[in-house]
């Protein structure tokens, strides 16, 4: 009898143990654990705290899929100091010279692609400046990346284990203190390395009508093939009328980070300091559906040269 009781007790204990393990697995990680592991994936915390500024330069390319047709190649530069950030894309097209998004710690500025006109991507960043002010744009390329200073930012973070783009990833839903104009922000991290590989911004504006009767709107951007040859703009324009339907507009901006490599920086004496692991590929995908038209564009940046704790002109964080 005692033997049977012992066997039953062991079996019951094993069931409880299995339930506990299952519960622990379902519970998963906490947001705080993901952030801590992510910071370790970049480099030594002591080194991260000593970085005053950083710069990257390299190649860039863009492609307009909807709302414009064609592609261009050019150069890119990303400069960051504290919370300040400047992203510069140069393509040399007559009607599409490039982009510049700049934050000087107070104001967000976005360059025009022609007098009085911003690109669809530039218009989104200008209208929803909180994306730059919060330090989200540019991911770990920016020293204003909020996960570097999560204690002072105090955002709301919700963890989930998810599968996206055919990959199992850690997901953090990021809500800044005070919100972000109804923009939903999700950060994605690799399951083993905890490297930040993707940020997704989504926004639905209900009943949006950008124009009043008698005004003209330009949707999309000029034909990239004609930009390079210097031919005139072929952006899609139409007149707004009182019969225009008022519908929802769906905005989506996705940042992707890839090709992570070790980068060794030199100190002020010219000696190499400890290294950081940073993405060398940065891609932007921006799309809009609604308002009677659609747009989809891709931009890519490839880092080739790095600089850290150098001399940076504050004017770099202003649009020129």
C-alpha positions as CSV (number, residue, x, y, z in Angstrom):
1,X,0.0,0.0,0.0
2,X,2.8,2.4,0.9
3,X,4.5,1.6,-2.4
4,X,1.3,2.6,-4.3
5,X,1.1,5.8,-2.3
6,X,4.7,6.7,-3.0
7,X,4.2,6.1,-6.7
8,X,1.1,8.2,-6.8
9,X,2.9,11.0,-4.9
10,X,5.8,10.9,-7.4
11,X,3.4,10.9,-10.4
12,X,1.5,13.8,-8.9
13,X,4.7,15.7,-8.3
14,X,5.8,15.1,-11.9
15,X,2.5,16.5,-13.1
16,X,2.9,19.5,-11.0
17,X,6.5,20.0,-12.2
18,X,5.3,19.7,-15.8
19,X,2.6,22.2,-15.2
20,X,5.0,24.6,-13.6
21,X,7.4,24.3,-16.5
22,X,4.6,24.8,-19.0
23,X,3.4,27.9,-17.1
24,X,7.0,29.3,-17.0
25,X,7.3,28.8,-20.7
26,X,3.9,30.4,-21.4
27,X,4.8,33.3,-19.1
28,X,7.9,34.0,-21.2
29,X,10.2,37.0,-20.7
30,X,9.4,40.3,-19.2
31,X,9.9,43.6,-21.1
32,X,12.6,44.6,-18.7
33,X,14.5,41.4,-19.4
34,X,14.3,42.0,-23.2
35,X,15.6,45.5,-22.8
36,X,18.5,44.4,-20.6
37,X,19.5,41.6,-23.0
38,X,19.2,44.0,-25.9
39,X,21.6,46.5,-24.3
40,X,24.2,43.8,-23.7
41,X,23.9,42.8,-27.4
42,X,25.2,46.3,-28.4
43,X,28.3,46.4,-26.2
44,X,29.7,47.0,-22.7
45,X,27.4,49.3,-20.7
46,X,30.5,51.2,-19.5
47,X,31.4,52.0,-23.1
48,X,27.9,52.9,-24.1
49,X,27.8,55.6,-21.4
50,X,31.0,57.2,-22.7
51,X,29.7,57.8,-26.2
52,X,29.1,61.6,-26.8
53,X,28.5,61.4,-30.6
54,X,28.7,59.1,-33.5
55,X,28.6,59.3,-37.3
56,X,28.1,57.0,-40.2
57,X,28.5,57.5,-43.9
58,X,27.9,55.1,-46.8
59,X,25.7,54.3,-49.8
60,X,22.0,54.7,-50.2
61,X,19.3,53.7,-52.7
62,X,15.6,54.3,-53.1
63,X,12.8,52.7,-55.0
64,X,9.3,54.0,-55.6
65,X,6.8,51.2,-56.1
66,X,3.5,52.9,-56.0
67,X,2.7,56.6,-56.4
68,X,5.9,56.9,-58.4
69,X,8.0,54.7,-60.5
70,X,11.8,54.1,-60.6
71,X,14.9,54.0,-58.4
72,X,18.0,56.1,-57.7
73,X,21.3,55.5,-56.0
74,X,23.2,57.9,-53.9
75,X,24.9,58.5,-50.5
76,X,23.9,58.6,-46.9
77,X,25.0,60.1,-43.6
78,X,23.7,59.6,-40.1
79,X,25.0,61.9,-37.3
80,X,24.0,61.6,-33.7
81,X,24.9,63.4,-30.5
82,X,23.0,63.0,-27.3
83,X,19.3,63.0,-28.3
84,X,20.2,64.9,-31.5
85,X,19.9,63.1,-34.8
86,X,20.4,64.0,-38.5
87,X,19.7,61.5,-41.3
88,X,20.8,62.7,-44.8
89,X,20.1,60.9,-48.0
90,X,21.5,62.4,-51.3
91,X,20.4,61.1,-54.7
92,X,21.1,64.1,-57.0
93,X,17.8,63.9,-58.8
94,X,16.5,67.2,-60.2
95,X,13.0,66.7,-58.7
96,X,14.1,64.4,-55.9
97,X,17.4,65.5,-54.5
98,X,17.0,63.4,-51.4
99,X,15.9,63.7,-47.8
100,X,17.1,65.2,-44.5
101,X,15.4,64.6,-41.2
102,X,17.0,66.6,-38.3
103,X,16.3,66.9,-34.6
104,X,18.4,69.4,-32.6
105,X,17.0,68.3,-29.2
106,X,14.2,70.8,-29.5
107,X,12.8,71.1,-33.0
108,X,12.3,68.5,-35.8
109,X,13.0,69.7,-39.3
110,X,12.4,68.0,-42.6
111,X,13.8,69.1,-45.9
112,X,11.6,69.9,-48.9
113,X,12.2,68.0,-52.2
114,X,11.1,71.2,-54.0
115,X,9.9,74.6,-52.8
116,X,7.0,74.0,-50.5
117,X,6.8,70.3,-51.1
118,X,8.0,67.4,-49.0
119,X,8.1,63.8,-50.0
120,X,5.4,61.4,-48.6
121,X,8.0,60.0,-46.2
122,X,9.2,63.5,-45.2
123,X,5.6,64.7,-44.7
124,X,4.9,61.8,-42.4
125,X,7.9,62.4,-40.2
126,X,7.2,66.2,-40.2
127,X,3.6,65.7,-39.2
128,X,4.4,63.1,-36.6
129,X,7.5,64.6,-35.1
130,X,7.2,62.5,-31.9
131,X,8.9,59.6,-33.8
132,X,12.1,61.6,-33.8
133,X,11.7,63.4,-30.5
134,X,11.2,60.1,-28.8
135,X,14.5,58.8,-30.3
136,X,12.9,55.9,-32.1
137,X,13.8,56.8,-35.6
138,X,17.2,55.2,-36.6
139,X,17.1,52.5,-33.9
140,X,20.5,51.9,-32.3
141,X,22.2,54.1,-34.8
142,X,20.8,57.0,-32.8
143,X,22.3,57.8,-29.3
144,X,18.8,59.0,-28.5
145,X,17.5,55.4,-28.8
146,X,15.1,55.3,-25.8
147,X,16.1,51.8,-24.7
148,X,19.5,53.3,-23.8
149,X,17.8,55.4,-21.2
150,X,14.6,53.5,-20.3
151,X,14.7,54.6,-16.7
152,X,14.2,58.3,-17.6
153,X,11.8,57.7,-20.5
154,X,9.4,55.5,-18.5
155,X,7.4,54.3,-21.5
156,X,4.7,51.6,-21.3
157,X,6.2,48.3,-22.6
158,X,4.2,45.2,-23.3
159,X,6.0,42.0,-24.2
160,X,4.8,39.3,-26.6
161,X,6.4,36.4,-28.4
162,X,5.5,36.7,-32.1
163,X,6.2,35.4,-35.5
164,X,6.6,38.0,-38.3
165,X,8.3,38.0,-41.7
166,X,8.7,34.2,-41.3
167,X,10.8,34.6,-38.1
168,X,10.1,34.0,-34.4
169,X,10.9,37.3,-32.6
170,X,10.5,39.0,-29.3
171,X,8.1,41.9,-29.6
172,X,7.7,45.0,-27.4
173,X,4.8,47.3,-27.8
174,X,6.2,50.7,-27.0
175,X,4.0,53.6,-25.8
176,X,5.8,56.8,-24.8
177,X,4.7,58.7,-21.8
178,X,1.9,60.9,-23.0
179,X,1.3,58.8,-26.2
180,X,2.4,59.4,-29.8
181,X,-0.5,60.8,-31.7
182,X,-2.3,57.4,-31.8
183,X,0.7,55.8,-33.6
184,X,1.2,52.2,-32.5
185,X,4.9,51.3,-32.2
186,X,6.2,47.8,-32.0
187,X,9.9,46.9,-31.6
188,X,11.2,43.4,-32.7
189,X,14.3,41.6,-31.4
190,X,16.0,38.4,-32.4
191,X,15.2,35.5,-30.0
192,X,18.8,34.5,-29.2
193,X,20.9,37.6,-29.7
194,X,18.2,40.2,-28.7
195,X,19.4,42.5,-31.5
196,X,16.9,45.0,-32.5
197,X,15.9,44.1,-36.1
198,X,12.7,45.9,-36.8
199,X,10.4,48.8,-35.7
200,X,6.9,49.1,-37.0
201,X,4.8,52.3,-36.8
202,X,1.1,52.1,-37.8
203,X,-1.5,54.8,-37.8
204,X,-5.2,54.8,-38.9
205,X,-6.7,58.2,-39.4
206,X,-10.5,57.9,-39.6
207,X,-12.5,60.1,-41.9
208,X,-9.5,61.9,-43.2
209,X,-9.9,64.4,-46.1
210,X,-6.7,66.3,-46.8
211,X,-8.3,68.9,-49.1
212,X,-11.1,71.4,-49.3
213,X,-12.9,72.0,-52.6
214,X,-10.8,73.9,-55.1
215,X,-7.4,72.9,-53.8
216,X,-4.9,70.6,-55.5
217,X,-3.1,67.7,-54.0
218,X,0.1,65.9,-55.3
219,X,0.1,62.2,-54.4
220,X,3.2,60.1,-54.4
221,X,6.5,61.5,-55.8
222,X,7.9,62.2,-59.3
223,X,9.0,59.4,-61.6
224,X,12.5,58.5,-60.4
225,X,13.7,57.6,-63.9
226,X,12.8,61.1,-65.1
227,X,14.3,62.7,-62.0
228,X,17.8,61.3,-62.9
229,X,17.5,62.5,-66.5
230,X,16.4,65.9,-65.5
231,X,12.9,65.7,-67.1
232,X,9.9,67.3,-65.5
233,X,7.9,66.0,-62.6
234,X,5.2,63.4,-63.3
235,X,3.8,63.3,-59.8
236,X,0.1,62.5,-59.7
237,X,-2.1,65.5,-59.1
238,X,-5.8,66.0,-58.9
239,X,-8.3,68.7,-57.9
240,X,-10.3,68.2,-54.7
241,X,-14.0,68.5,-55.0
242,X,-17.0,68.5,-52.7
243,X,-17.9,65.1,-53.9
244,X,-14.6,63.6,-52.6
245,X,-15.3,60.7,-50.2
246,X,-14.0,60.9,-46.7
247,X,-12.4,57.6,-45.8
248,X,-9.8,56.2,-43.5
249,X,-6.1,56.5,-44.2
250,X,-3.7,53.8,-43.2
251,X,-0.1,54.8,-42.6
252,X,2.8,52.3,-42.1
253,X,6.5,53.0,-41.6
254,X,8.8,50.1,-41.1
255,X,12.5,50.2,-40.2
256,X,14.6,47.1,-40.7
257,X,18.1,46.5,-39.3
258,X,20.5,43.8,-40.6
259,X,24.1,42.8,-41.3
260,X,25.3,43.2,-37.7
261,X,29.0,43.5,-37.3
262,X,31.6,44.5,-34.8
263,X,32.8,48.1,-35.1
264,X,36.0,49.2,-33.4
265,X,36.2,52.9,-32.6
266,X,39.3,55.0,-31.7
267,X,39.7,57.2,-28.7
268,X,41.1,60.8,-28.8
269,X,44.7,59.5,-28.7
270,X,44.1,57.3,-31.8
271,X,44.0,54.0,-30.0
272,X,41.2,51.6,-30.6
273,X,38.6,51.3,-27.8
274,X,36.4,48.4,-27.1
275,X,34.0,47.5,-29.9
276,X,30.2,47.8,-30.4
277,X,28.0,45.5,-32.5
278,X,25.9,47.6,-34.8
279,X,23.8,47.0,-37.9
280,X,25.4,47.9,-41.1
281,X,22.2,47.8,-43.1
282,X,19.2,50.1,-42.5
283,X,16.0,50.0,-44.5
284,X,12.9,52.1,-44.5
285,X,9.6,51.2,-46.0
286,X,6.8,53.7,-46.0
287,X,3.3,53.2,-47.3
288,X,-0.1,55.0,-47.3
289,X,-3.5,53.6,-48.3
290,X,-6.5,55.9,-48.5
291,X,-7.4,59.5,-49.5
292,X,-8.1,58.2,-53.0
293,X,-4.5,57.1,-53.7
294,X,-1.7,54.9,-52.4
295,X,2.0,55.2,-52.0
296,X,4.8,52.7,-51.3
297,X,8.5,53.5,-51.2
298,X,11.7,51.8,-50.0
299,X,15.0,53.4,-48.9
300,X,18.1,51.6,-47.9
301,X,21.3,52.7,-46.2
302,X,24.6,50.8,-46.0
303,X,27.2,51.9,-43.4
304,X,30.8,51.9,-44.7
305,X,32.6,54.4,-42.4
306,X,32.2,55.1,-38.7
307,X,33.3,57.9,-36.4
308,X,32.8,58.3,-32.7
309,X,33.4,61.1,-30.2
310,X,34.7,63.4,-32.9
311,X,34.1,67.1,-33.5
312,X,30.5,67.7,-34.9
313,X,29.2,71.0,-36.0
314,X,25.8,71.7,-34.3
315,X,24.6,73.0,-37.6
316,X,24.5,69.3,-38.8
317,X,21.2,69.0,-36.8
318,X,19.5,71.7,-38.9
319,X,18.1,71.3,-42.3
320,X,20.0,73.1,-45.1
